[in-house]
Amino acid sequence: MATAIKRSYGQQTTDSDVTASAQQSSKPLKFGMISGGSSFFIPIGEGWMTACEKLGVECYYEAHNATLWPEQEGECAFRSYLADQWIAEKVDGIAFKGCGNWSIMTDVVNKIIDNGIPVVTFDHDVENTTRTAYIGTDQVFLGQTQARLLRQLRPEGGKYAIICRKDGRYEGFIQEISRYNNNKDKASWYEAFEFDRDDQNYTLEYEIGLEYGADVFIFQCQTPMKDENWTYFAADMRARNVTLIGVDGSDWQIDYLNKRSVDGLIGQLPFEIGSKSIQVLYDTAMKRKAQQGIMSTNLVSYNLIPADLPPLNVDDNLIGNLVYIGYTCFVVIAFMVLVCVVWTIQHRKDLVVRAAQPFFLFMVAGGVLILACALIPLTFDDNGEPDSLTSRQAVTICMSVPWLVFTGFTVAFSALFSKTWRINRLFFSKVRMARMQVTEKDVLAPFVVLLTSNMIVLICWTAIDPLTYTRHENEGLDYWNRVISTYGVCKSDSALAFLSPLAVINLGVVAIACWQAYQARAIKSEFAEAKYIALAVFSLFQAFFTGVPVLIVVRNMPEAYYILLTMMIFILCMALLLLIFLPKIFIQKKYAGLSEEEQRKMLHDTIRKHGSSDFGYHPQRRHAQQPSSVRNAQPSDETKETIAGEMGSDRYDEKDKFVHNSPIERRNSI
């Protein structure tokens, strides 16, 4: 019969609420713990008794005595005997460590629960019972942590041998250690051999492990380290450059660590197991909401830190060879701009180009080239050496991007905006037959206003808080708490304060341009540009609302950010060039070789195919109702070409008399 270790504490606590609740009870609360007999369980008992004292309750703690209750059957009989005693005493809860015979343990736990006493299990759970909670180490997580410690101590990879395998710990270790085995950038680890988990001949396992070239021995139980010859074994393994990683962190194991008799330990926190056990039972007895299910305790990692740490490979997230994408995109855009400019100069006297106005074509090409120039500073990288830049260089490189982007956008977009506005102004004039000329000087007003607004904001941004290239550390450290990843970025504390007005200015004008393009949607002729200008404007609008949010998401990912921004600029530039110049190039080829008179006649024939309804003309307006001065007005040659070429709304007969397309107007003119 066992000599019970009985410790009790009276109503002593610093918690006034707990004291009041205990005083209201008809009897003092009493709890019991049935624990194991090894040194590992001593801290569990200390945590149990310390928490009992704090809560002011009476507690029993019984540790298994292998002398009085030998072997596994004695361990199970010991638990059954104490359970009967405490059921008779009507304790308020029992913390229970199971024995090896799970069938007996299930019966014991169910017997306690059937008597209305809540049960908390620890160290080993007793499944298939209605116990209140299991408190202990997550065994899978413990195995995973052993694998992480191994990678920390031996980052070069190799072979491992697992000694004293434990369910859960083994699976967790294998899962974690083999995670990177198919990754060429990570070291691989493989099991030297798989030994029968029930065999306790550790000496044989050591010999086999060494025979198979094991670089590491992983111990998943405490027992092998209790061998009296452990220090000699550890010295031999150290001489062979074999790493030893054990489990638990008892005082004598920490002493082994100090003497280099073990290289690393993954320790459980048994004190926490004891304190949590009484807390759950107490909350249940007080009819509080107690935590149910499985409650995992923390782990602690012990390891020797070498004087010479393994080499650190920092990922600086450099753009690297991706810069060639940006250079290629810039060269393609610059070549296309050159082709478009040369073509415009060569055919500047042709009716097609005169109708489209070379000045605006040059503005589009120039704006696209300026915008494309932003691809050059975007390719900058500091090669992971931020100190290589002066403060002026760090600012110049970063601020050049918004300057080029917004300036190029302003030049190209102003040309599109002005042309659309010009078409609508000519076409939807209140006086249809009045002499009207919209000069280049008139349509440059939107360009000046937009450019000035952008420049004011950009100048303030550059002067007050400019974008500056800096290198930042990513979250996450290596096993030795060293930074493993950085990224370079252009950053300004007040960036949003300046980007917001820039966005409002440019998005506002884009929205107005979309409305202008929508108004000109029905204007048709072979020379009509409204459709292509509208497509270009809507391309700008779509780029803002789809690309910008994605850029914000990948802001701290230099490679993704660079590729996305480069592709956005490239596609936008190519869309502007192709939509504005390509239709004109095809039409010019169609008209090539014809005299100007033949070109005009072909243009008139094209215009006759479209009725007045196509371009919004209202036939109720009659020449007879207009002043004679208006009826007799003759538009200039430039206005004629613009109306006929750009709008397709009106035509001129062979005598250069202004005639509307409407059948009613043709009849009246006859």
Phi, psi and omega per residue, in radians:
M1 nan 2.405 -3.048
A2 -1.359 2.583 2.997
T3 -1.569 1.910 -3.033
A4 -1.271 2.438 3.025
I5 -1.660 1.850 -3.031
K6 -1.986 2.156 3.102
R7 -2.256 2.346 3.138
S8 -2.326 2.627 3.117
Y9 -2.272 2.424 -3.105
G10 -1.401 -2.809 -3.063
Q11 -1.394 1.282 -3.129
Q12 -2.103 2.108 3.125
T13 -2.863 2.735 3.079
T14 -1.737 -0.030 -3.135
D15 -1.619 1.896 -3.068
S16 -1.122 -0.635 3.142
D17 -1.147 -0.713 3.140
V18 -1.155 -0.743 -3.141
T19 -1.069 -0.746 -3.138
A20 -1.109 -0.722 3.137
S21 -1.133 -0.697 -3.137
A22 -1.164 -0.638 -3.130
Q23 -1.203 -0.540 3.136
Q24 -1.289 -0.334 -3.114
S25 -1.248 2.562 -3.141
S26 -1.236 -0.396 3.104
K27 -2.539 2.687 3.127
P28 -1.173 2.546 3.107
L29 -1.259 2.420 3.132
K30 -2.302 2.363 -3.129
F31 -2.327 2.668 3.133
G32 -2.294 2.554 3.080
M33 -2.155 2.267 3.033
I34 -1.865 1.948 -2.998
S35 -2.034 3.077 3.089
G36 -1.469 3.014 -3.035
G37 -1.824 -0.044 -3.119
S38 -1.437 2.988 -3.112
S39 -1.124 -0.413 3.134
F40 -1.046 -0.565 -3.017
F41 -1.511 -0.138 3.126
I42 -1.062 -0.843 3.095
P43 -1.090 -0.502 3.089
I44 -1.095 -0.788 3.097
G45 -1.100 -0.668 3.121
E46 -1.131 -0.729 3.093
G47 -1.129 -0.670 3.104
W48 -1.075 -0.900 -3.061
M49 -1.217 -0.619 3.110
T50 -1.126 -0.755 3.128
A51 -1.195 -0.620 3.090
C52 -1.068 -0.739 3.134
E53 -1.110 -0.706 3.136
K54 -1.153 -0.666 -3.131
L55 -1.392 -0.291 3.129
G56 1.290 0.752 -3.140
V57 -2.174 2.859 3.138
E58 -1.572 2.268 -3.049
C59 -2.308 2.566 3.012
Y60 -1.993 2.523 3.046
Y61 -2.332 2.115 -3.124
E62 -2.159 2.129 3.087
A63 -1.830 2.483 -3.108
H64 -1.125 2.336 3.097
N65 -1.864 1.883 -3.061
A66 -1.186 -0.373 -3.140
T67 -1.290 -0.791 -3.127
L68 -1.409 -0.504 -3.117
W69 -2.246 1.307 -3.023
P70 -1.296 2.777 3.035
E71 1.060 3.113 -3.069
Q72 -1.113 -0.714 -3.118
E73 -1.109 -0.670 3.114
G74 -1.168 -0.628 3.117
E75 -1.113 -0.749 3.129
C76 -1.204 -0.706 3.123
A77 -1.114 -0.639 3.095
F78 -1.044 -0.764 -3.135
R79 -1.183 -0.701 3.125
S80 -1.139 -0.691 3.141
Y81 -1.106 -0.832 -3.134
L82 -1.154 -0.643 3.131
A83 -1.051 -0.753 3.113
D84 -1.092 -0.724 3.132
Q85 -1.078 -0.815 -3.050
W86 -1.319 -0.471 3.014
I87 -1.138 -0.729 3.116
A88 -1.113 -0.636 3.128
E89 -1.354 -0.165 -3.130
K90 1.005 0.933 3.062
V91 -1.179 2.860 -3.052
D92 -1.637 -0.049 3.100
G93 3.047 2.656 -3.116
I94 -2.329 2.284 2.976
A95 -1.680 2.275 -2.850
F96 -2.311 2.181 2.978
K97 -1.781 2.159 -3.081
G98 -1.264 2.865 3.046
C99 -1.854 -3.030 -3.034
G100 -1.264 -0.410 -3.125
N101 -1.605 1.698 -3.009
W102 -1.246 -0.430 3.083
S103 -1.136 -0.791 3.110
I104 -1.135 -0.740 -3.104
M105 -1.119 -0.675 3.099
T106 -1.065 -0.745 3.121
D107 -1.116 -0.717 -3.119
V108 -1.139 -0.835 -3.117
V109 -1.102 -0.769 3.128
N110 -1.104 -0.627 3.100
K111 -1.095 -0.731 3.121
I112 -1.120 -0.793 -3.109
I113 -1.142 -0.675 3.131
D114 -1.083 -0.391 3.099
N115 -1.599 0.252 3.040
G116 1.369 0.335 -3.122
I117 -1.888 2.143 3.118
P118 -1.204 2.577 -3.099
V119 -2.191 2.356 2.986
V120 -2.028 2.207 3.090
T121 -1.744 2.667 3.115
F122 -2.550 2.839 -3.125
D123 1.184 -1.022 3.034
H124 -2.264 2.192 -3.123
D125 -1.321 2.663 3.033
V126 -1.924 1.740 -3.049
E127 -1.310 3.000 3.127
N128 1.053 0.572 3.050
T129 -2.313 2.943 3.120
T130 -1.778 0.650 3.120
R131 -1.013 2.684 -3.076
T132 -1.184 -0.804 -3.120
A133 -2.796 2.733 2.968
Y134 -1.961 2.255 -3.102
I135 -2.092 2.115 -3.135
G136 3.052 -2.979 -3.106
T137 -1.397 2.425 2.974
D138 -1.271 1.847 -2.996
Q139 -1.156 -0.619 3.101
V140 -1.136 -0.748 3.126
F141 -1.122 -0.628 3.104
L142 -1.089 -0.777 3.104
G143 -1.096 -0.709 3.104
Q144 -1.091 -0.679 -3.140
T145 -1.179 -0.625 3.042
Q146 -1.057 -0.701 3.137
A147 -1.150 -0.693 3.126
R148 -1.163 -0.668 3.098
L149 -1.137 -0.660 3.102
L150 -1.082 -0.783 3.132
R151 -1.128 -0.514 3.097
Q152 -1.218 -0.783 -3.089
L153 -1.364 -0.582 -3.105
R154 -2.281 1.295 -3.064
P155 -1.206 -0.181 -3.076
E156 -1.444 -0.131 3.135
G157 1.476 3.085 -3.138
G158 2.679 -2.552 -3.129
K159 -2.101 2.559 3.134
Y160 -2.233 2.694 3.033
A161 -2.223 2.234 -3.100
I162 -1.708 2.180 -3.131
I163 -1.902 2.402 3.103
C164 1.045 1.019 -3.101
R165 -1.049 2.469 3.099
K166 -2.222 2.425 3.111
D167 -1.031 2.454 -3.114
G168 1.525 -0.965 3.130
R169 -1.127 -0.749 -3.123
Y170 -1.122 -0.834 -3.118
E171 -1.083 -0.724 3.124
G172 -1.124 -0.704 3.137
F173 -1.117 -0.838 -3.120
I174 -1.067 -0.740 -3.121
Q175 -1.061 -0.758 -3.063
E176 -1.379 -0.733 -3.022
I177 -1.252 -0.464 -3.111
S178 -1.684 0.120 -3.058
R179 -1.061 -0.674 -3.040
Y180 -1.799 0.271 -3.066
N181 -1.140 -0.377 3.113
N182 -1.795 0.206 -3.141
N183 -1.816 2.065 -3.082
K184 -1.158 -0.403 -3.106
D185 -1.531 -0.033 -3.106
K186 -2.117 2.647 3.098
A187 -1.260 2.570 -3.112
S188 -1.873 2.567 3.096
W189 -2.240 2.394 -3.132
Y190 -2.333 2.625 -3.130
E191 -1.328 2.239 -3.120
A192 -1.164 -0.761 3.090
F193 -2.813 2.799 3.126
E194 -2.006 1.975 -3.053
F195 -1.746 2.692 3.104
D196 -1.052 2.103 -3.052
R197 -1.148 -0.343 -3.121
D198 -1.510 -0.185 -3.118
D199 -1.396 2.261 -3.113
Q200 -1.851 0.289 3.119
N201 -1.495 1.403 -3.039
Y202 -1.116 -0.591 3.138
T203 -1.047 -0.721 3.113
L204 -1.129 -0.693 3.132
E205 -1.117 -0.694 3.101
Y206 -1.050 -0.796 -3.092
E207 -1.107 -0.761 3.141
I208 -1.155 -0.721 3.132
G209 -1.046 -0.770 3.115
L210 -1.150 -0.633 3.125
E211 -1.095 -0.629 3.137
Y212 -1.530 0.118 3.049
G213 1.365 0.596 3.136
A214 -1.158 2.328 3.076
D215 -1.630 -0.293 -3.048
V216 -2.518 2.446 2.943
F217 -1.926 2.163 3.123
I218 -1.827 2.065 3.138
F219 -1.781 2.083 -3.076
Q220 -1.799 0.183 2.962
C221 -2.499 2.903 -3.038
Q222 -1.463 -0.369 -2.963
T223 -0.964 -0.824 -3.093
P224 -1.013 -0.574 -3.107
M225 -1.284 -0.200 3.104
K226 -1.445 -0.139 -3.136
D227 -1.072 2.406 -3.094
E228 -1.147 -0.347 3.134
N229 -1.704 0.244 -3.057
W230 -1.021 -0.779 -3.075
T231 -1.077 -0.631 3.109
Y232 -1.208 -0.727 3.097
F233 -1.070 -0.782 -3.115
A234 -1.113 -0.680 3.122
A235 -1.119 -0.692 3.119
D236 -1.129 -0.725 -3.138
M237 -1.174 -0.654 3.118
R238 -1.109 -0.667 3.103
A239 -1.144 -0.490 3.135
R240 -1.578 0.049 -3.090
N241 1.073 0.678 3.087
V242 -1.804 2.262 -3.109
T243 -1.534 2.455 3.121
L244 -2.048 2.151 3.106
I245 -2.164 2.077 -3.105
G246 -1.893 -2.989 -3.112
V247 -2.279 2.634 -3.095
D248 1.372 2.869 -3.062
G249 -2.451 0.892 3.078
S250 -1.168 2.854 -3.092
D251 -1.003 -0.737 -3.108
W252 -1.199 -0.478 3.076
Q253 -1.282 -0.681 3.068
I254 -1.078 -0.637 3.090
D255 -1.108 -0.695 3.051
Y256 -1.047 -0.717 -3.137
L257 -1.078 -0.741 3.133
N258 -1.092 -0.529 -3.103
K259 -1.654 0.173 -3.136
R260 1.108 0.460 3.063
S261 -1.541 -0.023 3.012
V262 -2.736 2.556 -3.058
D263 -1.654 -0.407 -3.130
G264 -2.851 2.630 3.133
L265 -2.386 2.445 2.957
I266 -1.895 1.823 -3.025
G267 -1.672 2.447 2.979
Q268 -1.467 2.992 3.123
L269 -2.048 1.401 -3.080
P270 -1.100 -0.577 3.112
F271 -1.010 -0.698 3.129
E272 -1.169 -0.594 3.094
I273 -1.057 -0.792 -3.138
G274 -1.135 -0.779 -3.102
S275 -1.188 -0.658 3.124
K276 -1.214 -0.584 -3.117
S277 -1.077 -0.841 -3.114
I278 -1.214 -0.567 -3.129
Q279 -1.138 -0.739 3.137
V280 -1.151 -0.778 3.129
L281 -1.114 -0.696 3.136
Y282 -1.134 -0.794 3.127
D283 -1.081 -0.649 3.108
T284 -1.156 -0.771 3.141
A285 -1.138 -0.605 3.133
M286 -1.459 0.092 3.126
K287 1.047 0.567 2.997
R288 -1.545 2.979 3.130
K289 -1.391 1.734 -3.129
A290 -1.508 2.645 3.080
Q291 -1.201 2.368 -3.095
Q292 -1.924 2.856 3.028
G293 1.451 -2.444 -3.058
I294 -1.776 2.217 3.117
M295 -2.020 1.931 -3.116
S296 -1.484 2.505 3.069
T297 -1.721 2.895 -3.092
N298 -1.350 2.913 3.063
L299 -2.105 2.797 3.051
V300 -2.318 2.404 -3.106
S301 -1.872 2.230 3.065
Y302 -1.991 2.306 3.088
N303 -2.723 2.777 3.083
L304 -1.536 2.227 3.133
I305 -1.619 2.013 -3.111
P306 -1.211 2.644 3.108
A307 -1.124 -0.668 3.101
D308 -1.820 1.788 -3.122
L309 -1.269 2.703 3.094
P310 -1.036 2.668 3.131
P311 -0.975 2.473 -3.124
L312 -1.793 2.121 3.070
N313 -1.832 1.784 -3.098
V314 -1.544 2.267 3.063
D315 -1.524 1.853 -3.103
D316 -1.496 0.031 3.135
N317 0.886 0.873 3.139
L318 -1.366 2.667 3.118
I319 -1.212 -0.615 3.064
G320 1.052 -2.352 -3.083
N321 -1.229 -0.127 3.095
L322 -1.128 -0.319 3.141
V323 -1.051 -0.469 -3.124
Y324 -1.181 -0.414 3.035
I325 -1.130 -0.796 3.128
G326 -1.124 -0.761 3.123
Y327 -1.086 -0.734 3.138
T328 -1.107 -0.776 3.121
C329 -1.065 -0.722 -3.141
F330 -1.131 -0.777 -3.135
V331 -1.078 -0.739 3.129
V332 -1.086 -0.802 -3.136
I333 -1.124 -0.797 -3.135
A334 -1.057 -0.707 3.115
F335 -1.115 -0.763 3.138
M336 -1.129 -0.686 3.090
V337 -1.084 -0.783 3.130
L338 -1.055 -0.761 3.119
V339 -1.064 -0.772 -3.112
C340 -1.155 -0.709 3.133
V341 -1.161 -0.803 3.125
V342 -1.069 -0.746 3.127
W343 -1.089 -0.722 -3.139
T344 -1.111 -0.740 3.132
I345 -1.145 -0.742 -3.111
Q346 -1.125 -0.604 -3.047
H347 -1.973 0.452 -3.070
R348 -1.136 -0.384 -3.139
K349 -1.621 -0.118 3.118
D350 -1.270 2.642 -3.102
L351 -1.038 -0.644 -3.107
V352 -1.081 -0.837 -3.098
V353 -1.258 -0.675 3.119
R354 -1.094 -0.663 3.123
A355 -1.157 -0.613 -3.133
A356 -1.451 -0.231 -3.142
Q357 1.169 1.859 -3.116
P358 -0.982 -0.591 -3.103
F359 -1.010 -0.766 -3.130
F360 -1.252 -0.593 3.091
L361 -1.123 -0.703 3.089
F362 -1.125 -0.642 3.119
M363 -1.118 -0.752 3.114
V364 -1.083 -0.828 -3.121
A365 -1.110 -0.746 3.129
G366 -1.135 -0.732 3.115
G367 -1.117 -0.688 3.115
V368 -1.123 -0.710 -3.141
L369 -1.143 -0.729 3.108
I370 -1.098 -0.758 3.119
L371 -1.079 -0.702 -3.134
A372 -1.182 -0.468 3.130
C373 -1.093 -0.363 3.100
A374 -1.129 -0.325 3.113
L375 -1.164 -0.428 -3.101
I376 -1.240 -0.963 3.109
P377 -1.155 -0.398 3.103
L378 -1.134 -0.418 -3.116
T379 -1.379 -0.068 -3.067
F380 -1.170 2.469 3.032
D381 -2.545 2.551 -3.103
D382 -1.631 0.127 -3.115
N383 0.984 0.522 3.112
G384 1.335 0.235 -3.124
E385 -2.173 1.423 -3.086
P386 -1.108 -0.438 -3.130
D387 -1.264 -0.162 -3.141
S388 -1.312 -0.177 -3.121
L389 -1.805 2.452 2.948
T390 -1.411 2.854 -3.136
S391 -1.089 -0.632 3.121
R392 -1.163 -0.738 3.112
Q393 -1.117 -0.724 -3.131
A394 -1.079 -0.603 3.128
V395 -1.377 -0.777 -3.079
T396 -1.056 -0.791 -3.123
I397 -1.059 -0.773 -3.060
C398 -1.328 -0.765 -3.084
M399 -1.272 -0.350 3.115
S400 -1.129 -0.485 -3.119
V401 -1.153 -0.967 3.107
P402 -1.105 -0.586 3.104
W403 -1.082 -0.834 -3.125
L404 -1.194 -0.717 -3.101
V405 -1.126 -0.893 -3.066
F406 -1.284 -0.575 3.084
T407 -1.198 -0.825 3.110
G408 -1.076 -0.731 3.105
F409 -1.067 -0.743 -3.110
T410 -1.099 -0.788 -3.109
V411 -1.124 -0.892 -3.097
A412 -1.180 -0.762 -3.066
F413 -1.236 -0.611 3.120
S414 -1.077 -0.638 3.098
A415 -1.113 -0.780 3.122
L416 -1.135 -0.783 -3.141
F417 -1.057 -0.799 -3.091
S418 -1.141 -0.692 -3.141
K419 -1.151 -0.746 3.127
T420 -1.132 -0.754 3.123
W421 -1.104 -0.672 3.135
R422 -1.122 -0.762 3.122
I423 -1.058 -0.847 -3.113
N424 -1.116 -0.658 -3.127
R425 -1.158 -0.707 3.114
L426 -1.215 -0.748 -3.001
F427 -1.339 -0.734 -3.065
F428 -1.692 0.451 3.090
S429 -1.064 2.491 -3.129
K430 -1.193 -0.517 3.128
V431 -1.882 1.804 -2.952
R432 -1.168 -0.566 -3.011
M433 -1.832 0.119 -3.099
A434 -1.278 2.615 3.038
R435 -1.221 2.147 -3.087
M436 -2.459 2.248 3.064
Q437 -2.240 2.198 3.044
V438 -1.887 1.814 -3.020
T439 -1.440 2.959 3.083
E440 -1.097 -0.582 3.123
K441 -1.102 -0.667 -3.141
D442 -1.153 -0.782 -3.037
V443 -1.424 -0.141 3.063
L444 -1.361 -0.214 -3.131
A445 -1.013 -0.819 3.105
P446 -1.042 -0.638 3.132
F447 -1.106 -0.779 -3.122
V448 -1.127 -0.755 -3.123
V449 -1.122 -0.820 -3.109
L450 -1.143 -0.761 -3.131
L451 -1.144 -0.732 -3.141
T452 -1.109 -0.748 -3.140
S453 -1.076 -0.789 3.129
N454 -1.134 -0.710 -3.102
M455 -1.168 -0.631 3.118
I456 -1.072 -0.808 -3.134
V457 -1.162 -0.743 -3.120
L458 -1.143 -0.664 3.106
I459 -1.141 -0.765 3.101
C460 -1.082 -0.732 3.137
W461 -1.074 -0.815 -3.122
T462 -1.130 -0.627 -3.083
A463 -1.410 -0.610 -3.009
I464 -1.570 -0.989 -3.076
D465 -2.605 1.345 -3.029
P466 -1.246 2.754 2.980
L467 -1.097 2.358 -3.112
T468 -2.330 2.374 -3.139
Y469 -1.309 2.124 3.114
T470 -2.376 2.765 3.118
R471 -1.971 2.275 -3.089
H472 -2.084 2.751 3.115
E473 -1.611 2.348 3.017
N474 -1.347 2.800 3.062
E475 -1.200 2.631 3.122
G476 1.829 2.351 3.131
L477 -2.197 2.873 3.059
D478 -1.426 -3.045 -3.074
Y479 -1.112 -0.334 -3.120
W480 -1.881 0.406 3.081
N481 1.076 0.629 3.074
R482 -1.842 2.558 3.138
V483 -1.155 2.306 -3.088
I484 -2.002 -0.112 -3.093
S485 -2.673 2.357 3.068
T486 -2.339 2.941 3.072
Y487 -2.605 2.535 3.085
G488 -1.715 2.455 -3.076
V489 -2.680 2.580 2.990
C490 -1.468 2.087 -2.992
K491 -2.316 2.519 3.053
S492 -2.512 2.327 -3.127
D493 -1.118 -0.485 -3.088
S494 -1.918 0.404 -3.074
A495 -0.985 -0.757 -3.103
L496 -1.108 -0.598 -3.124
A497 -1.133 -0.484 3.135
F498 -1.712 -0.560 3.102
L499 -1.186 -0.566 -3.115
S500 -1.072 -0.920 3.104
P501 -1.123 -0.600 3.073
L502 -1.080 -0.729 3.120
A503 -1.141 -0.727 -3.137
V504 -1.104 -0.794 -3.111
I505 -1.069 -0.919 -3.015
N506 -1.332 -0.676 3.084
L507 -1.159 -0.616 3.109
G508 -1.091 -0.759 3.137
V509 -1.215 -0.640 3.080
V510 -1.074 -0.719 3.120
A511 -1.095 -0.727 3.107
I512 -1.120 -0.715 3.137
A513 -1.134 -0.631 3.082
C514 -1.091 -0.691 3.105
W515 -1.167 -0.713 3.089
Q516 -1.064 -0.753 3.132
A517 -1.136 -0.633 3.117
Y518 -1.143 -0.681 3.122
Q519 -1.133 -0.558 -3.092
A520 -1.627 0.243 -3.018
R521 -1.137 -0.473 -3.021
A522 -1.651 -0.024 -3.113
I523 -1.323 2.200 -3.031
K524 -2.301 2.499 2.901
S525 3.118 3.018 -3.128
E526 -1.173 -0.511 -3.137
F527 -1.611 -0.085 -3.004
A528 -1.040 2.251 -3.137
E529 -1.768 -0.184 -2.999
A530 -0.977 -0.720 -3.104
K531 -1.117 -0.765 -3.097
Y532 -1.277 -0.632 3.068
I533 -1.117 -0.711 3.118
A534 -1.077 -0.731 3.108
L535 -1.092 -0.704 3.120
A536 -1.131 -0.734 -3.141
V537 -1.136 -0.774 3.133
F538 -1.182 -0.484 3.038
S539 -1.122 -0.737 3.071
L540 -1.066 -0.793 -3.106
F541 -1.082 -0.758 3.139
Q542 -1.157 -0.658 3.136
A543 -1.070 -0.698 3.127
F544 -1.087 -0.854 -2.948
F545 -1.514 -0.203 3.077
T546 -1.884 -0.683 -3.077
G547 -1.399 -0.702 -3.064
V548 -1.063 -0.831 3.113
P549 -1.025 -0.665 3.130
V550 -1.171 -0.672 3.101
L551 -1.060 -0.662 3.124
I552 -1.130 -0.694 -3.111
V553 -1.125 -0.711 -3.064
V554 -1.719 0.397 -3.054
R555 -1.009 -0.650 -3.090
N556 -1.667 0.294 3.096
M557 -2.100 1.517 -2.975
P558 -0.905 -0.752 -3.090
E559 -1.135 -0.860 -3.141
A560 -1.126 -0.732 -3.136
Y561 -1.075 -0.774 -3.110
Y562 -1.129 -0.838 -3.123
I563 -1.085 -0.785 -3.107
L564 -1.114 -0.826 -3.117
L565 -1.159 -0.666 3.108
T566 -1.099 -0.781 3.134
M567 -1.158 -0.651 3.104
M568 -1.077 -0.828 -3.125
I569 -1.133 -0.739 -3.118
F570 -1.103 -0.858 -3.109
I571 -1.120 -0.700 -3.138
L572 -1.127 -0.775 3.140
C573 -1.123 -0.789 -3.124
M574 -1.162 -0.641 3.113
A575 -1.097 -0.751 3.126
L576 -1.098 -0.822 -3.102
L577 -1.133 -0.842 -3.060
L578 -1.184 -0.721 -3.100
L579 -1.218 -0.523 -3.115
I580 -1.555 -0.723 -3.002
F581 -1.659 -0.647 -3.016
L582 -1.061 -0.804 3.109
P583 -1.025 -0.661 -3.126
K584 -1.195 -0.649 3.121
I585 -1.114 -0.730 3.124
F586 -1.147 -0.729 -3.126
I587 -1.194 -0.687 3.142
Q588 -1.071 -0.682 3.098
K589 -1.111 -0.621 3.139
K590 -1.161 -0.611 -3.101
Y591 -1.614 -0.073 -3.078
A592 -1.077 2.441 3.101
G593 1.528 -0.157 3.125
L594 -1.616 2.609 3.045
S595 -1.274 2.924 -3.124
E596 -1.111 -0.635 3.115
E597 -1.141 -0.712 3.102
E598 -1.161 -0.649 3.094
Q599 -1.111 -0.733 3.127
R600 -1.125 -0.725 -3.136
K601 -1.113 -0.736 3.100
M602 -1.105 -0.668 3.103
L603 -1.116 -0.766 3.125
H604 -1.081 -0.715 3.118
D605 -1.090 -0.653 3.111
T606 -1.147 -0.735 -3.097
I607 -1.147 -0.611 -3.104
R608 -1.104 -0.328 -3.119
K609 -1.263 -0.277 -3.063
H610 -1.899 2.241 3.112
G611 -1.350 2.967 -3.126
S612 -1.117 -0.495 -3.123
S613 -1.160 -0.342 -3.114
D614 -1.245 -0.410 -3.058
F615 -2.225 0.300 2.969
G616 1.456 0.303 -3.138
Y617 -1.372 2.453 -3.135
H618 -1.898 1.968 -3.015
P619 -1.186 -0.232 -3.122
Q620 -1.201 -0.274 3.036
R621 -1.333 2.092 -3.050
R622 -2.034 2.626 3.119
H623 -1.083 -0.580 -3.067
A624 -1.124 -0.448 -3.103
Q625 -1.529 -0.040 -3.101
Q626 -1.760 2.659 3.107
P627 -1.052 2.613 -3.114
S628 -1.101 -0.579 3.142
S629 -1.117 -0.554 3.112
V630 -1.341 -0.697 -3.115
R631 -1.127 -0.596 -3.084
N632 -1.546 -0.030 -3.089
A633 -1.189 2.456 3.120
Q634 -2.034 2.059 3.105
P635 -1.125 2.738 3.088
S636 -1.212 2.915 3.121
D637 -1.071 -0.700 -3.116
E638 -1.125 -0.716 3.132
T639 -1.176 -0.660 3.084
K640 -0.987 -0.889 -3.096
E641 -1.117 -0.653 -3.128
T642 -1.175 -0.781 3.135
I643 -1.119 -0.815 -3.101
A644 -1.277 -0.729 -3.052
G645 -1.406 -0.818 -3.050
E646 -1.450 -0.680 -3.011
M647 -1.692 -0.717 -3.038
G648 1.217 0.372 -3.042
S649 -1.623 -0.597 -3.122
D650 -2.233 2.891 3.110
R651 -2.405 2.964 3.073
Y652 -2.135 2.345 3.131
D653 -1.375 -3.074 -3.041
E654 -1.107 -0.399 -3.139
K655 -1.643 0.193 -3.140
D656 1.104 0.468 3.036
K657 -1.502 2.394 -3.091
F658 -1.309 2.045 -3.083
V659 -2.274 2.315 3.088
H660 -1.375 2.719 -3.131
N661 -1.287 -0.306 -3.064
S662 -1.065 2.353 3.094
P663 -1.005 -0.612 -3.131
I664 -1.134 -0.775 -3.124
E665 -1.172 -0.656 3.105
R666 -1.102 -0.685 3.130
R667 -1.142 -0.744 -3.135
N668 -1.150 -0.647 -3.115
S669 -1.192 -0.548 3.100
I670 -1.223 nan nan
